[in-house]
Amino acid sequence: MKKNSFTTDDHKYLQVADGLEKMIAEDVLRIGDKLPSVRMLSEEYGISMGTAFQAYYHLEGRGLVESRPKSGYYVRFNHNRFRELPDCIEPTALSHEVSVKEMIASIYSDIVSDDVINFALAVPDPSLVPAAKINKSVVHALRNSKNHCIGYENTQGNAELRQQIAKLSLNWGGKIKPNEVVVTGGCLEAIMLCIKAVTKHGDTVAVECPTYFGTYQSIESLGLKVVEIPSDPSNGIDLKALQKAIKKYPIKAVVAVPNFNNPLGTCMTDDNKKKLVELVTGNNIPLIEDDIYGELFFGKSRPRSCKYYDTKNLVMYCSSLSKSLAPGYRIGWAIPGKFIDEVKQLKRIQNISSPSLTQAAMAHYLKNGRYEYHLKNLRKALHTQNLRYMQALIQYFPPDTKISRPAGGFAFWIELNPQLDSFKLRTEAMKHKISIVPGKIFSASIDYSNYIRLSFSKPWSDDADYGLMMLGKIIRKMVGNGQ
């Protein structure tokens, strides 16, 4: 190894750790190899012994290295051990009715139980959220807001909150003004309002598949038809398939999750995002972009949004704080472009406005709570959890298991043996107080019966390890019995 000098403001230990992680990924350092002693690492990189220890602690926390008593640090895990990616199943390109509510209702009956090992919920664990600072913002809102937040808020949303949301858009290169933002009750309401603004009963909407089941529920509730466009764990939505569908059907809107699709975890390249925008808006079709996971990236920088490439004001951008800060506060927003008046009118009809207290509290937190610092810590935690869970999945699940490699967000998309029915797996897992989400609900037409979504939102623990070990045993037993 070569001596290095550090001139950036980044923590030195992270720079050292990143360098070692790259060497492990590239097989320069292999599983079982002994790493330099702390003293040698200190000398090689020109850093203190304490900084060298921090670098190893960081890699140990991610499960990449292990400490052996009186022996030193050794490589424990290599990215080359990742399993194959799940297969991309192409849906039949048909415009059809949607019906997913019964499946979802059966799952949500116990998805939030306190006494289960929960791999189903894709929201930040309470331990990863700055609850004390959020509470201070709530108290500030109660004491300083007009009428103590008892009255109705403006239909479009709290003025200061919209100002802060406009500032957040700078992260993905946006130049949004506060009067272009409509505050909603979470991201799903934003998506639903946008779909409703540009469609009428019986219209057809194109949706990438698989995707978040709440989107299908919204489409179903509005009496719309859907054309599902295949999406894969590597590249995201299939642009050629979308182009064919646009030519074949009278599509009135396209709904996509370009950054860290739920459940795939895929992040489209910026070039493909630009092509997606050009394809959809070039046909004068609104693109409804769900960017709820955009801030939860594992890489070096925040990915662009499709809205960034919008030149015709036809991209309707939707996001929220539910996945990054406060799920229960239900603060989302839409930036609906040329359809803002329609969205505001629908918001007014639907519920007049979003709650005053949570809007004022989140406005104060975003302005004073060091949100970017929180996001940095949350991303680091999620990336670490992603690696630890991946290692356990490789260790405990059968060899034919295929696992996605999310570049951000909270969840793995897992393809199991074709003999296995994931609804039956869920039933068996719940007998052991383990909760998962069957893959069937992520499509209206494809039978993802041997797929599951598994969340790594909870920090690694003995419970998580036990839960994945038991899931692996249940899967092996069910496959062995031909179930």
Secondary structure, DSSP 8 states (H G I E B T S, - for coil): -------SSS-HHHHHHHHHHHHHHTTSS-TT-B---HHHHHHHHT--HHHHHHHHHHHHHTTSEEEETTTEEEE---GGG--------------B----HHHHHHHHTSTT-TTSEE-S--S--GGGS-HHHHHHHHHHHHHHSGGGG-S---TT--HHHHHHHHHHGGGGT----GGG-EEESSHHHHHHHHHHHH--TT-EEEEEES--HHHHHHHHHTT-EEEEEEEETTTEE-HHHHHHHHHHS-EEEEEE--BS-TTT--B--HHHHHHHHHHHHHTT--EEEE-TTTT-BSSSS----GGGG-SSS-EEEEEESTTTT-GGG--EEEE-GGGHHHHHHHHHHHHSS--HHHHHHHHHHHHHS-HHHHHHHHHHHHHHHHHHHHHHHHHHS-TT-EE---SBSSEEEEE--TT--HHHHHHHHHTTTEE-EEGGGG-SS---TTEEEEE--S---HHHHHHHHHHHHHHHHHHHTT-
